[in-house]
Amino acid sequence: MKILIFENYEKMSKEATRIIAAQILRYPDSVLGLATGSTPMLTYKRLIRLCEEEIISFKKIKTFNLDEYLKIDIKNPASYHAFMEEVLFNKIDIDEKNWYIPNGNAEDIDKECILYDKKIKEMGGIDLMLLGMGSNGHIAFNEPGTSFSTRTHVVDLEENTIRDNSRFFDKLEDVPTQAITLGMRSIMESKQILFMASGANKAKAIRDAFEGPISVDVPASILQLHPNATILLDEAAAMELGR
């Protein structure tokens, strides 16, 4: 595990862009794991610019998103389907059949979980997984207490996760209370992990995840065991490390 600390969010995002672009240039048919939320936004904007400048191409790239809310209309702007189309997919040269997001409206949600993992395996696994982290240490929607052996599954979202995500909805009551998410085992099987965190509100969770014991109480702590994980932090997120 390699930890890199940057002066600010912009410089951290620039490095994330460089790593992802290098992966695409070296392996144009890579399988990428993608995150939603505010942390990767600038990285996606920079990747779009590189695509517009024809420095990189997503024509042969396949992507799998980490998660999606349960029982949300995919046209709802707060859905992860809508988010990814708006901030990335509609602005790059990716083939629509090559990007995948869990179907939170599947009639048989357990079957959907199995099929999602199966599709990743059919594609040869995830070459590079982009991760963020919640303020309680969760990665994807794997809340504290989630077994490290889980594959794609349905989760009940904790109150602080619902509260954190309410900024994307009109009001707190609109935030879904369940989601379908890639599991911890599925994430750890990625060949390379690129983890990003920004802001002082993540500082305690960062310290617990990367300087504390490996524990299901802090899901991100399992990344200490990944053979090829790069941790990108801005100074605010890293402020409690070494204390």
C-alpha positions in Angstrom: 0.0 0.0 0.0 1.4 3.4 -1.1 0.1 6.6 0.5 0.6 9.9 -1.4 -0.4 13.2 0.1 -1.1 16.3 -2.0 -1.4 19.9 -1.1 -5.0 20.1 -2.2 -7.9 18.3 -4.0 -6.9 19.7 -7.4 -3.4 18.2 -7.2 -4.7 14.9 -5.9 -7.2 14.7 -8.8 -4.5 15.5 -11.3 -2.5 12.5 -10.0 -5.6 10.3 -10.1 -6.1 11.3 -13.7 -2.5 10.6 -14.6 -2.7 7.0 -13.2 -6.0 6.2 -14.9 -4.9 7.7 -18.2 -1.6 5.7 -18.1 -3.7 2.6 -17.6 -5.8 3.4 -20.6 -2.8 4.2 -22.8 -1.0 1.1 -21.9 -4.0 -1.2 -22.0 -6.7 0.3 -24.2 -9.1 -2.5 -23.5 -8.9 -2.2 -19.7 -11.8 -3.0 -17.3 -12.2 -0.1 -14.9 -14.2 0.0 -11.7 -15.7 3.4 -11.1 -17.0 5.4 -8.1 -19.7 8.0 -7.8 -19.9 11.0 -5.4 -18.1 14.3 -5.2 -14.5 13.0 -4.8 -13.9 11.7 -8.4 -15.7 14.6 -10.1 -12.6 16.6 -11.1 -10.8 13.4 -12.1 -13.7 12.6 -14.5 -13.6 16.2 -15.9 -9.9 15.8 -16.6 -10.4 12.5 -18.3 -13.1 14.0 -20.5 -10.6 16.7 -21.5 -8.0 14.1 -22.4 -10.5 12.2 -24.5 -11.6 15.4 -26.3 -8.0 16.1 -27.1 -7.7 12.5 -28.4 -4.9 11.7 -26.0 -6.9 8.7 -24.6 -9.9 6.8 -25.9 -12.6 4.8 -24.1 -13.7 3.0 -27.3 -12.5 -0.4 -26.0 -12.8 0.3 -22.3 -15.3 -1.5 -20.1 -16.5 -0.1 -16.8 -18.3 -1.4 -13.8 -19.7 0.9 -11.2 -19.5 0.1 -7.5 -23.1 0.5 -6.6 -26.6 1.9 -7.1 -29.6 2.7 -4.9 -32.4 0.2 -4.6 -35.8 1.1 -6.1 -34.8 4.4 -7.7 -35.7 5.5 -11.2 -32.5 5.5 -13.2 -33.7 8.8 -14.7 -33.7 10.4 -11.3 -30.8 12.8 -11.3 -29.7 11.4 -7.9 -29.4 7.8 -9.3 -26.0 6.6 -10.0 -27.0 5.7 -13.6 -28.0 9.4 -14.2 -24.9 10.7 -12.4 -22.5 8.6 -14.5 -24.2 9.5 -17.7 -24.1 13.2 -16.9 -20.6 13.5 -15.5 -18.8 11.0 -17.7 -20.4 8.6 -20.1 -22.2 11.1 -22.3 -19.0 13.1 -22.7 -16.5 10.4 -23.7 -16.3 7.9 -26.6 -17.3 4.9 -24.6 -19.7 2.3 -26.2 -23.0 2.2 -24.2 -22.9 -1.6 -24.2 -19.5 -1.5 -22.4 -20.5 0.3 -19.2 -22.3 -1.6 -16.4 -24.1 -0.3 -13.3 -26.0 -2.6 -10.8 -29.7 -2.8 -11.5 -31.4 -1.7 -8.3 -34.8 -2.3 -9.9 -34.3 -5.9 -10.8 -37.2 -8.2 -10.1 -34.9 -10.7 -8.6 -32.3 -8.6 -6.8 -30.4 -11.6 -5.5 -30.0 -12.9 -9.0 -28.9 -9.5 -10.1 -26.1 -9.6 -7.5 -24.9 -13.0 -8.8 -25.0 -11.9 -12.4 -23.1 -8.7 -11.8 -20.1 -10.6 -10.3 -20.4 -13.1 -13.1 -20.2 -10.4 -15.7 -17.0 -9.0 -14.1 -15.5 -12.4 -14.1 -16.4 -12.9 -17.8 -14.6 -9.6 -18.6 -11.4 -10.9 -17.0 -11.8 -9.0 -13.7 -11.3 -5.4 -12.9 -7.9 -4.0 -13.9 -8.1 -0.7 -12.0 -10.7 0.1 -9.3 -11.3 3.7 -8.4 -12.5 4.0 -4.8 -13.7 6.8 -2.5 -14.7 6.5 1.2 -17.6 7.6 3.4 -17.0 9.5 6.6 -17.6 6.2 8.6 -14.9 4.3 6.7 -17.2 2.5 4.2 -16.1 1.8 0.7 -18.7 1.4 -2.1 -21.8 0.9 0.1 -20.1 -1.7 2.4 -21.0 -0.2 5.8 -19.1 -0.9 9.0 -19.6 -4.5 10.1 -19.8 -5.9 6.5 -17.9 -9.2 6.2 -14.7 -9.0 4.1 -15.9 -12.1 2.3 -19.0 -10.5 0.7 -19.6 -10.3 -3.0 -22.2 -8.1 -4.7 -25.1 -7.8 -2.2 -27.9 -5.6 -0.9 -27.1 -3.4 2.1 -29.1 -1.3 4.6 -27.6 2.2 4.6 -26.5 3.7 8.0 -28.0 6.9 9.2 -24.8 8.9 8.7 -24.4 7.6 5.1 -28.0 8.6 4.4 -27.3 12.0 5.9 -24.1 12.4 3.9 -25.8 11.5 0.6 -28.8 13.8 1.3 -26.9 16.6 -0.4 -27.8 15.0 -3.7 -31.5 14.9 -2.9 -34.2 17.6 -2.3 -34.7 16.4 1.3 -33.4 13.8 3.7 -36.6 11.7 3.4 -35.9 11.2 -0.3 -32.7 9.3 0.2 -33.1 5.6 -0.4 -32.3 3.4 2.6 -31.0 0.4 0.7 -28.5 -0.1 -2.1 -26.9 -2.8 -4.2 -23.1 -2.8 -3.9 -20.0 -4.6 -5.0 -18.8 -6.6 -2.0 -15.5 -6.4 -0.2 -14.2 -9.6 -1.7 -15.1 -8.4 -5.2 -13.3 -5.1 -4.7 -10.2 -6.8 -3.3 -10.0 -9.0 -6.4 -9.2 -5.9 -8.5 -5.7 -6.0 -9.9 -5.0 -2.4 -8.9 -6.8 -0.1 -6.5 -6.8 3.7 -6.7 -8.3 5.2 -3.5 -9.1 8.9 -3.1 -10.1 10.9 -0.1 -10.4 14.7 0.4 -11.4 16.9 3.3 -11.0 17.1 7.1 -14.3 15.2 7.6 -12.5 12.1 6.3 -9.4 12.5 8.5 -10.4 10.3 11.4 -11.6 7.5 9.2 -8.4 7.8 7.1 -6.3 7.4 10.3 -8.4 4.4 11.5 -8.3 2.8 8.0 -4.6 3.0 7.3 -2.9 3.3 10.7 -5.4 1.2 12.8 -6.1 -2.5 12.9 -7.7 -4.3 10.0 -11.3 -4.6 11.1 -14.8 -4.9 9.6 -15.6 -1.9 11.8 -13.6 0.2 9.3 -14.2 -1.4 5.9 -11.5 0.6 4.1 -8.8 -0.9 6.5 -8.9 -4.1 4.3 -7.0 -2.1 1.7 -3.9 -2.5 3.8 -3.7 -6.1 2.5 -4.1 -5.3 -1.2 -0.9 -6.0 -3.1 -1.3 -3.0 -5.4 -3.2 -0.2 -3.7 -2.4 3.5 -4.1 -3.9 5.9 -1.6 -4.3 9.5 -2.7 -5.1 12.1 0.0 -5.2 15.8 0.2 -3.6 17.4 3.3 -6.9 17.9 5.0 -7.8 14.2 4.8 -4.3 13.2 5.9 -4.1 15.6 8.9 -4.5 12.9 11.6 -2.0 10.4 10.1 1.0 9.9 12.4 -0.7 11.2 15.5 
